[in-house]
């Protein structure tokens, strides 16, 4: 981000964008990045990964999903729906 602001532009793939405009809303940039990465392959092995931390006692995602009677394949489409319609209201 710092480099994009200092040179005045940032590149995404083959596209070049004005640095100040492109980086002015970091939340939106994060949202776009997540949406571009949301693909079934991004879930591969995700349920088996653990993050070592001295105070983290969370079991792997696979264990937590199993306790709910679910698995990554079963929740995949919902997990990959990262751009829901903001006009739809949940009940």
QUIZI-V200985 format. One record per residue. N is the residue number from 1. SS is DSSP state (H for helix, E for strand, - for the rest). Layout:
BEGIN
N&SS  N&SS
END
This chain:
BEGIN
1&-  2&H  3&H  4&H  5&H  6&H  7&H  8&-  9&E  10&E  11&E  12&E  13&-  14&-  15&E  16&E  17&E  18&E  19&H  20&H  21&H  22&H  23&-  24&-  25&-  26&H  27&H  28&H  29&H  30&H  31&H  32&H  33&H  34&H  35&H  36&H  37&H  38&-  39&-  40&H  41&H  42&H  43&H  44&-  45&-  46&H  47&H  48&H  49&-  50&-  51&-  52&-  53&-  54&-  55&-  56&-  57&-  58&-  59&-  60&-  61&H  62&H  63&H  64&H  65&H  66&H  67&H  68&-  69&-  70&-  71&-  72&H  73&H  74&H  75&H  76&H  77&H  78&H  79&H  80&-  81&-  82&-  83&-  84&-  85&-  86&-  87&-  88&-  89&-  90&-  91&-
END
